Amino acid sequence: MNRFCKFGKLQAIKGEGKTLLDILLKASEELQTEETCFCYIVGMSQEEPDGVYVYEVWEDKAAHENSLKLEPVKELIQEAMPILDFSKSTNYPDLTIYGGKANF
């Protein structure tokens, strides 16, 4: 059951955390019907009002890369770009998921 996982923090410019959160929540809605996306979780820390964490689990790396080519996802990426602070965003290493549980 090895799965591809992306985890990271996207940092919005000061005061735009809620806007970024809303964009990423829209992305999670767009991915609801993607059969190769097993998990797309968006969260925030109360201590970092402009940082948004994203945890994704995909069938494989190609599935993740293909999701970035979907028109609705591309539009949301373009919407987010002006409010991202790349100097404070953090990407952790790609992970291989070997098991676990998630229910919502």
Secondary structure, 3 states (H helix, E strand, C coil): CCEEEEEEEEEECCCCHHHHHHHHHHHHHHHHHCCCEEEEEEEEECCEEEEEEEEEEECCHHHHHHHCCCHHHHHHHHHHHHHECCCCCEECCCEEECCCCCCC
